[in-house]
Amino acid sequence: MRILERLFAAGFRPIAIPPYENAVCVHRGDCAAPLAAVPNAGLRLLAPATYLIEGSLSARVKRNGREVFVWKQRELEATPERLGELEKFRRDLGEILEEGSVQ
């Protein structure tokens, strides 16, 4: 519960993301990650954090010499701003999850 409180205090919010209906998914801005419970140890990443496209987790790939986030037929360029937002999301989430696992 303390981990969830820390996540909410840091601006993370719950979100339902198919096919992770049974996971605890969190998002902040346009980034999201599914989390799984670890008995007596808090939460861990179930899949890597990534950018949201139309409410779904995207995959980061290279296409035609450039990096993009892709979901189905939709793609977003992996701009420096988006990559920076994603890196901050990952770092902040990782710190909170790590704090919870050592208590």
Rosetta constraint file for C-alpha pairs under 8 A:
AtomPair CA 1 CA 5 HARMONIC 6.31 0.50
AtomPair CA 2 CA 6 HARMONIC 6.20 0.50
AtomPair CA 2 CA 100 HARMONIC 7.48 0.50
AtomPair CA 3 CA 7 HARMONIC 6.14 0.50
AtomPair CA 3 CA 42 HARMONIC 6.97 0.50
AtomPair CA 3 CA 43 HARMONIC 7.68 0.50
AtomPair CA 3 CA 96 HARMONIC 6.77 0.50
AtomPair CA 3 CA 97 HARMONIC 6.85 0.50
AtomPair CA 3 CA 100 HARMONIC 5.74 0.50
AtomPair CA 4 CA 8 HARMONIC 6.15 0.50
AtomPair CA 5 CA 9 HARMONIC 6.13 0.50
AtomPair CA 6 CA 10 HARMONIC 6.19 0.50
AtomPair CA 6 CA 96 HARMONIC 6.81 0.50
AtomPair CA 7 CA 11 HARMONIC 6.54 0.50
AtomPair CA 7 CA 12 HARMONIC 5.24 0.50
AtomPair CA 7 CA 13 HARMONIC 7.57 0.50
AtomPair CA 7 CA 93 HARMONIC 7.47 0.50
AtomPair CA 7 CA 96 HARMONIC 6.91 0.50
AtomPair CA 8 CA 12 HARMONIC 5.01 0.50
AtomPair CA 8 CA 13 HARMONIC 6.12 0.50
AtomPair CA 11 CA 28 HARMONIC 6.28 0.50
AtomPair CA 12 CA 26 HARMONIC 5.91 0.50
AtomPair CA 12 CA 27 HARMONIC 5.41 0.50
AtomPair CA 12 CA 28 HARMONIC 4.89 0.50
AtomPair CA 13 CA 26 HARMONIC 5.22 0.50
AtomPair CA 13 CA 27 HARMONIC 5.34 0.50
AtomPair CA 13 CA 28 HARMONIC 6.31 0.50
AtomPair CA 14 CA 24 HARMONIC 7.09 0.50
AtomPair CA 14 CA 25 HARMONIC 5.65 0.50
AtomPair CA 14 CA 26 HARMONIC 4.43 0.50
AtomPair CA 14 CA 27 HARMONIC 6.34 0.50
AtomPair CA 15 CA 24 HARMONIC 7.90 0.50
AtomPair CA 15 CA 25 HARMONIC 5.45 0.50
AtomPair CA 15 CA 26 HARMONIC 5.58 0.50
AtomPair CA 15 CA 27 HARMONIC 6.51 0.50
AtomPair CA 16 CA 20 HARMONIC 7.31 0.50
AtomPair CA 16 CA 21 HARMONIC 6.14 0.50
AtomPair CA 16 CA 25 HARMONIC 6.34 0.50
AtomPair CA 17 CA 21 HARMONIC 6.20 0.50
AtomPair CA 17 CA 25 HARMONIC 6.87 0.50
AtomPair CA 17 CA 55 HARMONIC 6.87 0.50
AtomPair CA 17 CA 56 HARMONIC 5.97 0.50
AtomPair CA 17 CA 57 HARMONIC 7.42 0.50
AtomPair CA 18 CA 56 HARMONIC 7.01 0.50
AtomPair CA 20 CA 24 HARMONIC 7.92 0.50
AtomPair CA 20 CA 25 HARMONIC 7.47 0.50
AtomPair CA 20 CA 34 HARMONIC 6.84 0.50
AtomPair CA 23 CA 34 HARMONIC 5.96 0.50
AtomPair CA 23 CA 35 HARMONIC 5.74 0.50
AtomPair CA 23 CA 36 HARMONIC 5.59 0.50
AtomPair CA 23 CA 46 HARMONIC 7.98 0.50
AtomPair CA 24 CA 34 HARMONIC 5.77 0.50
AtomPair CA 24 CA 35 HARMONIC 5.00 0.50
AtomPair CA 24 CA 36 HARMONIC 6.28 0.50
AtomPair CA 25 CA 32 HARMONIC 7.04 0.50
AtomPair CA 25 CA 33 HARMONIC 5.65 0.50
AtomPair CA 25 CA 34 HARMONIC 4.11 0.50
AtomPair CA 25 CA 35 HARMONIC 5.71 0.50
AtomPair CA 26 CA 32 HARMONIC 5.55 0.50
AtomPair CA 26 CA 33 HARMONIC 5.68 0.50
AtomPair CA 26 CA 34 HARMONIC 6.46 0.50
AtomPair CA 26 CA 35 HARMONIC 7.65 0.50
AtomPair CA 27 CA 31 HARMONIC 5.49 0.50
AtomPair CA 27 CA 32 HARMONIC 4.06 0.50
AtomPair CA 27 CA 33 HARMONIC 6.58 0.50
AtomPair CA 28 CA 32 HARMONIC 6.54 0.50
AtomPair CA 28 CA 89 HARMONIC 7.24 0.50
AtomPair CA 30 CA 51 HARMONIC 5.80 0.50
AtomPair CA 30 CA 52 HARMONIC 5.35 0.50
AtomPair CA 30 CA 53 HARMONIC 7.95 0.50
AtomPair CA 31 CA 49 HARMONIC 6.96 0.50
AtomPair CA 31 CA 50 HARMONIC 5.60 0.50
AtomPair CA 31 CA 51 HARMONIC 4.45 0.50
AtomPair CA 31 CA 52 HARMONIC 5.54 0.50
AtomPair CA 31 CA 85 HARMONIC 7.54 0.50
AtomPair CA 31 CA 86 HARMONIC 6.06 0.50
AtomPair CA 31 CA 89 HARMONIC 6.80 0.50
AtomPair CA 32 CA 49 HARMONIC 5.58 0.50
AtomPair CA 32 CA 50 HARMONIC 5.75 0.50
AtomPair CA 32 CA 51 HARMONIC 6.30 0.50
AtomPair CA 32 CA 52 HARMONIC 6.41 0.50
AtomPair CA 32 CA 57 HARMONIC 7.08 0.50
AtomPair CA 33 CA 45 HARMONIC 7.09 0.50
AtomPair CA 33 CA 46 HARMONIC 7.68 0.50
AtomPair CA 33 CA 47 HARMONIC 6.64 0.50
AtomPair CA 33 CA 48 HARMONIC 6.36 0.50
AtomPair CA 33 CA 49 HARMONIC 4.37 0.50
AtomPair CA 33 CA 50 HARMONIC 6.55 0.50
AtomPair CA 33 CA 57 HARMONIC 7.82 0.50
AtomPair CA 34 CA 45 HARMONIC 6.20 0.50
AtomPair CA 34 CA 46 HARMONIC 5.44 0.50
AtomPair CA 34 CA 47 HARMONIC 6.03 0.50
AtomPair CA 34 CA 48 HARMONIC 7.83 0.50
AtomPair CA 34 CA 49 HARMONIC 7.50 0.50
AtomPair CA 35 CA 43 HARMONIC 6.14 0.50
AtomPair CA 35 CA 44 HARMONIC 5.45 0.50
AtomPair CA 35 CA 45 HARMONIC 4.60 0.50
AtomPair CA 35 CA 46 HARMONIC 4.95 0.50
AtomPair CA 35 CA 47 HARMONIC 7.46 0.50
AtomPair CA 36 CA 43 HARMONIC 5.48 0.50
AtomPair CA 36 CA 44 HARMONIC 5.44 0.50
AtomPair CA 36 CA 45 HARMONIC 6.29 0.50
AtomPair CA 36 CA 46 HARMONIC 5.59 0.50
AtomPair CA 37 CA 41 HARMONIC 7.86 0.50
AtomPair CA 37 CA 42 HARMONIC 5.90 0.50
AtomPair CA 37 CA 43 HARMONIC 4.54 0.50
AtomPair CA 37 CA 44 HARMONIC 6.51 0.50
AtomPair CA 38 CA 42 HARMONIC 5.27 0.50
AtomPair CA 38 CA 43 HARMONIC 5.37 0.50
AtomPair CA 38 CA 44 HARMONIC 6.71 0.50
AtomPair CA 41 CA 100 HARMONIC 7.12 0.50
AtomPair CA 41 CA 101 HARMONIC 5.14 0.50
AtomPair CA 41 CA 102 HARMONIC 7.82 0.50
AtomPair CA 41 CA 103 HARMONIC 7.95 0.50
AtomPair CA 42 CA 97 HARMONIC 7.51 0.50
AtomPair CA 42 CA 100 HARMONIC 5.94 0.50
AtomPair CA 42 CA 101 HARMONIC 5.90 0.50
AtomPair CA 43 CA 97 HARMONIC 6.36 0.50
AtomPair CA 43 CA 100 HARMONIC 7.63 0.50
AtomPair CA 43 CA 101 HARMONIC 7.61 0.50
AtomPair CA 44 CA 97 HARMONIC 6.62 0.50
AtomPair CA 45 CA 49 HARMONIC 7.96 0.50
AtomPair CA 49 CA 86 HARMONIC 7.55 0.50
AtomPair CA 49 CA 89 HARMONIC 7.86 0.50
AtomPair CA 49 CA 90 HARMONIC 6.34 0.50
AtomPair CA 50 CA 57 HARMONIC 6.29 0.50
AtomPair CA 50 CA 58 HARMONIC 6.24 0.50
AtomPair CA 50 CA 59 HARMONIC 7.15 0.50
AtomPair CA 50 CA 60 HARMONIC 7.71 0.50
AtomPair CA 50 CA 86 HARMONIC 6.60 0.50
AtomPair CA 51 CA 57 HARMONIC 6.24 0.50
AtomPair CA 51 CA 58 HARMONIC 5.77 0.50
AtomPair CA 51 CA 59 HARMONIC 7.93 0.50
AtomPair CA 51 CA 69 HARMONIC 6.89 0.50
AtomPair CA 51 CA 82 HARMONIC 7.93 0.50
AtomPair CA 51 CA 86 HARMONIC 6.85 0.50
AtomPair CA 52 CA 56 HARMONIC 5.34 0.50
AtomPair CA 52 CA 57 HARMONIC 5.01 0.50
AtomPair CA 52 CA 58 HARMONIC 5.89 0.50
AtomPair CA 53 CA 57 HARMONIC 6.48 0.50
AtomPair CA 53 CA 58 HARMONIC 6.20 0.50
AtomPair CA 53 CA 70 HARMONIC 7.64 0.50
AtomPair CA 53 CA 71 HARMONIC 6.39 0.50
AtomPair CA 53 CA 74 HARMONIC 7.62 0.50
AtomPair CA 53 CA 75 HARMONIC 7.87 0.50
AtomPair CA 53 CA 76 HARMONIC 7.97 0.50
AtomPair CA 56 CA 71 HARMONIC 7.21 0.50
AtomPair CA 57 CA 71 HARMONIC 7.09 0.50
AtomPair CA 58 CA 69 HARMONIC 5.62 0.50
AtomPair CA 58 CA 70 HARMONIC 5.08 0.50
AtomPair CA 58 CA 71 HARMONIC 4.84 0.50
AtomPair CA 59 CA 69 HARMONIC 5.39 0.50
AtomPair CA 59 CA 70 HARMONIC 5.19 0.50
AtomPair CA 59 CA 71 HARMONIC 6.58 0.50
AtomPair CA 60 CA 67 HARMONIC 6.83 0.50
AtomPair CA 60 CA 68 HARMONIC 5.65 0.50
AtomPair CA 60 CA 69 HARMONIC 4.43 0.50
AtomPair CA 60 CA 70 HARMONIC 6.33 0.50
AtomPair CA 60 CA 78 HARMONIC 7.89 0.50
AtomPair CA 61 CA 67 HARMONIC 5.60 0.50
AtomPair CA 61 CA 68 HARMONIC 5.55 0.50
AtomPair CA 61 CA 69 HARMONIC 6.36 0.50
AtomPair CA 61 CA 70 HARMONIC 7.20 0.50
AtomPair CA 62 CA 66 HARMONIC 5.33 0.50
AtomPair CA 62 CA 67 HARMONIC 4.34 0.50
AtomPair CA 62 CA 68 HARMONIC 6.14 0.50
AtomPair CA 63 CA 67 HARMONIC 6.22 0.50
AtomPair CA 63 CA 68 HARMONIC 6.92 0.50
AtomPair CA 66 CA 77 HARMONIC 7.77 0.50
AtomPair CA 67 CA 77 HARMONIC 6.35 0.50
AtomPair CA 67 CA 78 HARMONIC 5.43 0.50
AtomPair CA 68 CA 75 HARMONIC 6.25 0.50
AtomPair CA 68 CA 76 HARMONIC 5.46 0.50
AtomPair CA 68 CA 77 HARMONIC 4.35 0.50
AtomPair CA 68 CA 78 HARMONIC 4.74 0.50
AtomPair CA 69 CA 75 HARMONIC 5.43 0.50
AtomPair CA 69 CA 76 HARMONIC 5.12 0.50
AtomPair CA 69 CA 77 HARMONIC 6.26 0.50
AtomPair CA 69 CA 78 HARMONIC 6.18 0.50
AtomPair CA 70 CA 74 HARMONIC 5.80 0.50
AtomPair CA 70 CA 75 HARMONIC 4.33 0.50
AtomPair CA 70 CA 76 HARMONIC 6.56 0.50
AtomPair CA 71 CA 75 HARMONIC 6.34 0.50
AtomPair CA 78 CA 82 HARMONIC 5.95 0.50
AtomPair CA 78 CA 83 HARMONIC 6.13 0.50
AtomPair CA 79 CA 83 HARMONIC 6.12 0.50
AtomPair CA 80 CA 84 HARMONIC 5.94 0.50
AtomPair CA 81 CA 85 HARMONIC 6.17 0.50
AtomPair CA 82 CA 86 HARMONIC 6.12 0.50
AtomPair CA 83 CA 87 HARMONIC 6.06 0.50
AtomPair CA 84 CA 88 HARMONIC 6.20 0.50
AtomPair CA 85 CA 89 HARMONIC 6.16 0.50
AtomPair CA 86 CA 90 HARMONIC 6.12 0.50
AtomPair CA 87 CA 91 HARMONIC 6.05 0.50
AtomPair CA 88 CA 92 HARMONIC 5.98 0.50
AtomPair CA 89 CA 93 HARMONIC 5.96 0.50
AtomPair CA 90 CA 94 HARMONIC 5.85 0.50
AtomPair CA 91 CA 95 HARMONIC 6.17 0.50
AtomPair CA 92 CA 96 HARMONIC 6.40 0.50
AtomPair CA 93 CA 97 HARMONIC 6.16 0.50
AtomPair CA 94 CA 98 HARMONIC 5.92 0.50
AtomPair CA 95 CA 99 HARMONIC 6.11 0.50
AtomPair CA 96 CA 100 HARMONIC 6.34 0.50
AtomPair CA 97 CA 101 HARMONIC 6.37 0.50
AtomPair CA 98 CA 102 HARMONIC 6.64 0.50
AtomPair CA 99 CA 103 HARMONIC 6.84 0.50
